[in-house]
Amino acid sequence: MKLELCIDSRPLDIEIDDVVAGLLAARLNLPDSEDHREALARYLGEKGAPWLLDEEHMRRRILRRLILDIADPALVIRHLMAEE
């Protein structure tokens, strides 16, 4: 899933796997029937602030944030059970 984040009024394009996006949507309790791109981009943009260094640094920072947000075994199980 391609997302365009806005961090401190600066755009940042990132791409995340659909499973990771689904796990983050589950973490944020977003409804299953909607497209979550805007909500995920807004959330990650807010969590990624402030802008530091260059785009590559910011992408790594966002990915680290994603890992922390979805590294919950209960969340993974809940997400997988919802798909069945």
Secondary structure, 3 states (H helix, E strand, C coil): CEEEEEECCEEEEEECCHHHHHHHHHHCCCCCCCCCHHHHHHHHHHHHCCCCCCHHHHHHHHHHHHHHHHCCHHHHHHHHHHCC
